[in-house]
Amino acid sequence: MGWLISMTLASFAAAFIAVKIFDYAFSGVTGTLGSVARAGVFIVTWTAVTAQLGIRGFTSKVRQLRQSNAKAIKALLKRA
């Protein structure tokens, strides 16, 4: 459960910072187009950070599985 909370907080923080940078860069943009673009920046950033953290976690688990399998194979070959 901790990984989910940390991933959510990291995604929120990155998206919040990206929106603040967008607001600073495009401070003159107002209206519907500006609001839609601002929401798009938030969603895209949130999705990118969440996906990257998920891929990193998956890769870590796969690496651990491969190492465990290699150890098991070595142990079986020593017995044979």
Secondary structure, DSSP 4 states (H G I P E B T S, - for coil): -HHHHHHHHHHHHHHHHHHHHHHHHTTT--SHHHHHHHHHHHHHHHHHHHHHHHHHHHHHHHHHHHHHHHHHHHHHHHH-
